[in-house]
């Protein structure tokens, strides 16, 4: 009787373990092409207007994601909120005026500005100094012998022969070299001569930006037409094209003013939290960015693949894990489903989260980031284009990550794992171009899932009808199986490989 009981219990354990091994398939199969398609026609539809960060379209998309997380029974990832908000700033131009010897000049027709890099000011000068190329560094000094303190400096937009190549090779190229040189020599503003006027009138709003307080305030730069240069320099401007730039001071009265207004906007990441069991204090992050490029005029940039595909996959991954929990098969580790905004602006949302983490990063085993998994790469000639995914970052930071990724794929999905973009030195620098990078820079192991660059990338033609939903579902299942293993294995991933160094 005791022997029978032992055999019965042993068989029950074996049966339970066998059943546990089949559990992922049951829940992975809930990730269906038709569900992904249904979500994507909403996320990448006209109603969300391209989901540009800090716009009503992005806020609508955030609400859609939040409501879906709530419907799954996920907990809010930010205390009692499903959203983690962060400020975004944008400048609006109120007025921009330049007068030379009493004559007024017109914005866009005669001069232009970079609204983000300019500040409110109003003043006049009686001297303008032409400083050639306007450079002053270890290679050359166009300011030698010039007195530019308290004056406007006039410079060419171009660079001397060989200068740019030398600076790039020495890794010392500074896009603000002309402004920095003017500041070093006491100039109050910089006039940069351009040949492409008139410019097309644009909406008088600058680019959005995240950091309101900047470490260095440079002199205001004005890009002026050749006609304005001739008024300032007379016949000297046309002669310099034949004889080369000759520094000179010109007696002329210039009055200028800039008035802009800064508005604080708001964006947010959306966070759905699924609490684990015995390892609940440890975390797995699954991420995708839900923002895109918004509208330009009346043209909507739908962003179906970039990154509507990752966003809706994130939703269905959350649904699959929620179903597992309902069946009593919830993960051992907690899972944070992180939908980021601001990726297209410069990885803002993931940067904000990793700089202000809601869960300790040293307890975060990995970030599995999904950014574009709904299309095929037309440049991919080898292998089966209907059965691949690009894998990026799985051989970095943790020696355990690559074997898990390969093992889950071999066991369950059988995709061709392509490592074309895995090298951080790849010319396209894909490793640095999505939200996983902000986790990697903090030492959290990552995998980035990607389908490649196609002709509709960042175009209004990136629409839901061009998505391969069957392939997207298979790729999303690979993420699910990999996440399942990472959320349920006994140990967090080792962090035993060096971090990748480099700038975005």
C-alpha positions in Angstrom: 0.0 0.0 0.0 2.8 2.4 0.9 4.6 1.4 -2.3 1.5 2.1 -4.3 1.1 5.5 -2.7 4.7 6.4 -3.4 4.3 5.4 -7.0 1.1 7.3 -7.3 2.5 10.5 -5.8 5.7 10.1 -8.0 3.5 9.7 -11.1 1.4 12.7 -10.1 4.6 14.9 -9.8 5.8 13.7 -13.1 2.4 14.3 -14.7 2.3 17.8 -13.1 5.7 18.6 -14.4 4.9 17.4 -17.8 1.7 19.4 -17.7 3.6 22.5 -16.7 5.9 22.1 -19.7 2.9 22.2 -22.0 1.4 25.2 -20.4 3.2 27.9 -22.5 1.8 26.5 -25.7 -1.8 26.7 -24.5 -1.4 30.4 -23.6 0.9 31.3 -26.5 -1.8 30.1 -28.8 -4.1 32.8 -27.6 -1.9 35.3 -29.5 -3.8 35.2 -32.7 -3.4 37.2 -36.0 -7.0 38.3 -35.9 -6.6 39.8 -32.4 -3.5 41.7 -33.4 -5.2 43.0 -36.5 -8.2 44.2 -34.5 -6.0 46.2 -32.1 -3.8 47.6 -34.9 -6.6 49.0 -36.9 -7.4 51.0 -33.8 -3.9 52.0 -32.7 -2.8 52.8 -36.3 -6.1 54.2 -37.4 -6.9 57.8 -38.3 -8.6 58.4 -35.0 -5.3 58.5 -33.2 -3.7 60.8 -35.7 -0.3 59.2 -35.8 0.2 59.2 -32.0 2.8 62.0 -31.9 4.2 62.4 -28.4 2.4 65.0 -26.2 -0.5 65.4 -28.6 -4.2 64.4 -28.3 -3.6 61.4 -30.5 -1.0 60.1 -28.2 -3.2 60.7 -25.2 -6.0 58.7 -26.9 -3.7 55.8 -27.6 -2.5 55.9 -24.0 -6.1 55.6 -22.9 -6.8 52.7 -25.2 -3.8 50.8 -23.8 -4.7 51.6 -20.2 -8.3 50.5 -20.7 -7.1 47.2 -22.2 -4.7 46.6 -19.4 -7.6 47.2 -16.9 -9.9 44.8 -18.8 -7.2 42.1 -18.3 -7.2 42.6 -14.6 -3.6 44.0 -14.6 -2.6 46.2 -11.7 -1.5 49.8 -12.3 2.3 50.0 -12.6 2.7 53.4 -11.0 1.2 53.0 -7.5 -2.5 53.7 -8.2 -2.0 54.9 -11.8 -1.5 53.1 -15.1 0.5 56.1 -16.5 3.9 57.6 -15.7 3.8 61.2 -16.9 6.7 63.4 -17.8 6.9 67.0 -19.0 7.6 68.0 -22.6 8.3 71.5 -23.7 7.6 73.3 -27.0 8.3 76.9 -28.1 5.9 79.1 -30.1 7.2 82.1 -32.0 5.4 85.3 -31.3 7.6 87.7 -33.3 11.0 87.8 -35.0 12.3 91.1 -36.4 15.5 92.4 -38.0 16.1 96.0 -39.2 19.3 97.1 -41.0 19.7 100.9 -41.3 16.0 101.3 -40.7 14.9 98.8 -43.3 12.9 95.8 -42.0 13.4 92.2 -43.2 11.0 89.4 -43.4 11.1 86.0 -41.6 11.5 83.1 -44.0 11.9 85.4 -47.0 15.1 87.1 -45.8 16.1 85.3 -42.6 15.3 82.2 -40.5 15.9 80.9 -37.0 16.1 77.7 -35.0 13.3 78.3 -32.5 14.5 75.7 -30.0 18.1 77.2 -29.9 17.1 80.8 -29.5 16.0 83.0 -26.6 14.0 86.2 -26.1 16.1 89.3 -26.7 15.8 92.8 -28.2 18.9 95.0 -28.8 20.8 97.0 -31.4 24.4 97.3 -32.5 26.3 99.7 -34.7 29.0 97.3 -35.9 28.9 93.9 -37.6 32.1 91.9 -38.0 32.6 89.5 -40.8 34.7 86.5 -39.5 34.9 84.3 -42.6 34.0 80.7 -41.7 33.6 81.8 -38.0 35.8 79.0 -36.5 38.3 79.3 -33.7 39.8 76.0 -32.5 43.1 74.0 -32.7 42.9 73.8 -36.5 42.3 77.5 -37.3 41.3 80.9 -35.9 39.2 83.1 -38.0 38.9 85.6 -35.2 42.6 86.5 -35.1 43.0 90.2 -34.9 39.2 90.9 -34.7 37.4 92.7 -31.9 33.9 91.1 -31.7 32.9 91.8 -28.1 29.4 93.2 -27.9 29.0 93.0 -31.7 27.1 90.8 -34.2 29.4 88.3 -36.0 28.7 87.5 -39.7 30.0 84.1 -40.9 29.7 81.8 -43.9 27.5 78.7 -43.6 30.2 76.5 -45.2 33.5 75.2 -43.9 37.0 75.5 -45.3 38.2 72.6 -47.6 39.2 69.5 -45.6 38.0 70.9 -42.2 34.9 68.8 -41.7 36.6 65.6 -42.8 39.5 66.3 -40.4 37.1 67.0 -37.5 35.0 63.9 -38.1 38.1 61.7 -38.3 39.4 63.2 -35.1 35.9 62.7 -33.6 35.8 66.3 -32.6 33.1 67.6 -34.9 30.9 70.2 -33.1 27.7 71.3 -34.9 27.7 74.5 -32.8 31.4 75.3 -33.6 30.5 78.7 -35.1 28.2 79.7 -32.2 30.8 78.5 -29.6 33.6 80.5 -31.3 31.4 83.6 -31.4 30.6 83.2 -27.7 34.2 82.7 -26.8 35.0 86.1 -28.5 32.2 88.0 -26.9 29.7 88.3 -29.8 26.1 89.0 -28.9 24.6 87.2 -32.0 25.6 85.3 -35.1 24.4 85.9 -38.6 25.0 82.8 -40.8 24.8 83.4 -44.5 22.8 80.8 -46.5 22.1 80.6 -50.2 18.7 78.9 -50.3 16.3 81.8 -49.5 13.4 82.3 -49.5 12.5 79.4 -47.1 9.0 77.9 -47.1 6.9 79.4 -44.3 6.3 76.8 -41.6 4.2 76.6 -38.5 5.7 78.9 -35.9 6.4 76.1 -33.4 9.7 74.6 -32.5 10.5 71.0 -31.9 9.5 69.4 -28.7 12.2 68.9 -26.1 12.6 67.3 -22.7 15.1 69.4 -20.8 14.0 72.9 -20.0 17.2 74.0 -18.3 20.1 73.7 -20.7 23.8 73.6 -19.6 25.0 76.2 -22.2 23.2 79.2 -23.6 24.8 80.2 -26.9 24.4 83.4 -28.8 21.3 83.7 -30.9 21.8 82.5 -34.5 20.1 84.0 -37.4 20.3 82.4 -40.9 20.3 85.3 -43.4 20.0 85.5 -47.1 22.7 86.6 -49.5 20.7 89.7 -50.2 21.0 90.7 -46.5 24.7 89.8 -46.6 25.1 92.2 -49.6 23.3 95.0 -47.6 25.7 94.4 -44.7 28.9 94.0 -46.7 28.2 95.8 -50.0 30.3 94.6 -52.9 32.7 92.7 -50.6 30.3 89.8 -50.4 30.4 89.0 -54.1 34.2 89.6 -54.2 34.8 87.0 -51.4 33.5 84.3 -53.7 36.6 84.8 -55.9 39.2 86.0 -53.5 38.2 84.0 -50.4 36.8 85.4 -47.1 38.6 88.5 -45.8 37.6 89.4 -42.2 36.4 93.0 -41.8 34.3 95.2 -39.6 31.3 97.1 -41.1 29.7 100.2 -39.6 26.0 99.6 -39.8 23.0 99.9 -37.6 21.3 96.6 -36.8 18.3 96.1 -34.5 16.8 92.7 -33.8 14.3 91.2 -31.5 13.0 87.7 -30.8 9.9 86.9 -28.7 8.8 83.3 -28.1 6.6 81.5 -25.6 7.3 78.2 -24.0 4.5 75.8 -23.3 4.8 72.8 -21.0 3.0 69.7 -22.5 2.7 66.3 -21.0 3.3 62.8 -22.2 3.2 59.4 -20.5 4.3 55.8 -20.5 1.5 53.2 -19.8 2.4 50.5 -17.3 0.4 47.3 -16.7 1.7 45.2 -13.8 1.2 41.5 -13.3 2.4 40.4 -9.9 4.4 37.2 -9.6 4.3 34.5 -7.0 7.3 33.4 -4.9 9.7 35.7 -6.8 7.3 38.7 -7.0 10.0 41.1 -5.8 11.9 40.5 -9.1 10.7 41.9 -12.4 10.7 41.2 -16.1 9.9 44.1 -18.4 8.3 43.6 -21.8 8.3 46.9 -23.7 7.2 48.6 -26.9 6.7 52.2 -27.9 3.3 53.3 -28.9 4.1 56.8 -30.2 4.8 57.7 -33.8 5.3 60.8 -36.0 1.8 62.3 -35.9 0.5 64.6 -38.6 2.2 66.9 -41.0 -0.6 69.2 -42.2 -3.4 66.9 -43.0 -1.2 63.9 -43.7 -1.2 61.2 -41.0 1.8 59.1 -40.4 0.0 55.9 -39.2 3.0 54.0 -37.8 1.4 50.6 -38.2 4.7 48.7 -38.2 6.6 51.4 -36.3 5.6 50.6 -33.7 1.9 49.7 -33.8 3.1 46.2 -34.4 5.1 46.1 -31.1 2.3 47.9 -29.2 -0.5 45.4 -30.2 1.9 42.5 -29.6 2.5 43.9 -26.1 -1.3 44.0 -25.5 -1.7 40.4 -26.6 1.3 39.2 -24.6 -0.3 40.8 -21.5 -3.5 39.0 -22.4 -1.7 35.7 -22.7 0.0 36.0 -19.3 -3.3 37.2 -17.7 -5.0 34.0 -19.0 -2.2 32.0 -17.5 -2.7 33.6 -14.2 -6.5 33.0 -14.4 -5.7 29.3 -14.9 -3.4 29.2 -11.9 -0.2 29.3 -14.0 0.8 32.9 -13.3 4.5 33.8 -13.4 6.9 33.4 -10.5 8.4 36.9 -11.3 6.3 40.0 -11.7 6.0 41.3 -15.2 5.8 45.0 -16.2 4.1 45.6 -19.6 5.7 48.9 -20.5 4.2 51.0 -23.4 6.6 53.9 -23.9 5.9 57.2 -25.6 8.6 59.6 -26.9 10.7 57.0 -28.6 10.6 58.8 -31.9 11.7 62.0 -30.2 14.8 60.4 -28.7 13.8 57.4 -26.5 12.2 59.9 -24.0 9.7 57.6 -22.3 12.2 54.7 -21.6 14.8 57.2 -20.6 12.4 58.8 -18.1 11.4 55.4 -16.7 15.0 54.1 -16.3 16.1 57.4 -14.8 13.0 57.2 -12.4 12.4 53.5 -12.1 9.2 52.4 -10.3 10.8 49.0 -9.7 14.5 48.5 -8.8 16.6 48.0 -11.9 18.9 45.7 -10.0 15.9 43.4 -9.5 14.9 43.7 -13.2 16.1 40.5 -14.8 15.7 41.7 -18.4 13.8 43.9 -20.9 12.3 42.3 -24.0 11.7 45.2 -26.4 9.5 44.9 -29.5 9.8 47.5 -32.1 8.6 46.7 -35.6 7.7 43.0 -36.1 4.9 43.2 -38.6 6.7 43.4 -42.0 9.4 41.8 -44.1 12.8 43.3 -44.9 13.0 43.7 -48.7 16.8 43.8 -48.4 17.0 40.3 -46.8 17.9 37.9 -49.6 19.0 34.8 -47.7 16.7 32.4 -45.8 13.0 32.4 -45.6 11.5 35.9 -45.5 8.2 34.5 -44.2 9.9 33.0 -41.1 12.5 35.2 -39.5 13.1 37.9 -37.0 16.1 40.1 -36.3 17.5 39.5 -32.8 19.6 42.3 -31.3 21.4 42.4 -27.9 21.0 38.9 -26.7 24.8 38.3 -26.5 25.4 41.3 -24.4 25.4 41.9 -20.6 24.4 38.3 -19.8 25.9 35.1 -21.0 22.6 33.3 -20.2 20.4 35.4 -22.5 21.4 34.0 -25.9 21.0 30.3 -25.0 17.6 31.0 -23.6 16.5 32.9 -26.7 17.9 30.2 -29.0 16.4 27.4 -26.9 12.9 28.8 -26.7 12.9 29.4 -30.5 14.2 25.9 -31.2 11.6 24.3 -28.9 8.6 26.3 -29.8 8.6 28.6 -32.8 11.4 27.6 -35.3 12.0 31.1 -36.6 15.2 32.0 -38.4 17.0 34.2 -35.8 19.0 36.7 -37.8 21.8 38.7 -36.1 22.5 41.1 -39.0 22.0 44.2 -36.8 23.4 42.8 -33.6 26.8 44.5 -33.9 26.7 48.0 -32.2 29.1 49.2 -34.9 26.6 48.4 -37.6 26.3 51.5 -39.9 22.6 51.8 -39.1 23.3 51.6 -35.3 20.1 49.8 -34.7 21.3 48.7 -31.3 21.0 52.3 -30.1 17.7 53.2 -31.7 14.9 51.8 -29.6 13.8 51.7 -26.0 15.8 48.7 -24.9 19.0 50.9 -25.1 18.0 52.8 -21.9 17.7 49.6 -20.0 21.0 48.3 -21.4 22.8 51.5 -20.4 21.7 50.8 -16.9 23.1 47.3 -17.0 19.8 45.4 -17.5 20.1 42.6 -20.1 17.9 43.1 -23.2 16.6 41.5 -26.4 15.4 43.7 -29.2 13.0 42.1 -31.7 12.9 43.8 -35.1 11.9 43.1 -38.7 14.2 45.5 -40.7 13.8 48.7 -42.7 11.3 48.9 -45.5 10.2 51.6 -47.9 7.3 52.7 -45.7 9.5 53.3 -42.7 8.6 56.8 -41.3 6.2 57.4 -44.2 2.5 57.9 -44.2 2.2 54.7 -46.1 3.1 52.5 -43.0 -0.5 51.3 -42.7 -2.2 48.3 -41.1 -3.2 46.7 -44.4 0.5 46.0 -45.2 1.2 44.0 -42.0 1.8 40.3 -42.2 -0.3 39.3 -39.2 0.6 35.6 -39.3 4.3 36.3 -39.2 3.7 39.0 -36.5 1.9 36.5 -34.3 4.7 34.0 -34.7 7.3 36.6 -33.7 5.1 37.7 -30.7 4.9 34.0 -29.6 8.7 33.8 -29.5 8.7 36.8 -27.2 6.1 35.1 -25.1 8.0 31.8 -24.7 11.2 33.7 -23.9 9.4 35.8 -21.4 7.8 32.7 -19.9 11.2 31.1 -19.3 12.7 34.3 -17.8 9.7 34.9 -15.6 9.7 31.3 -14.2 13.3 30.2 -14.0 14.9 29.9 -10.5 17.5 32.6 -10.9 17.7 36.1 -12.4 19.9 36.4 -15.4 23.6 36.8 -14.6 25.1 40.1 -15.5 28.5 38.8 -16.4 29.3 40.5 -19.7 30.7 44.0 -20.2 28.3 46.8 -21.2 28.4 48.2 -24.7 30.0 51.6 -24.8 29.1 54.2 -27.3 26.7 57.1 -27.9 23.3 57.1 -29.5 
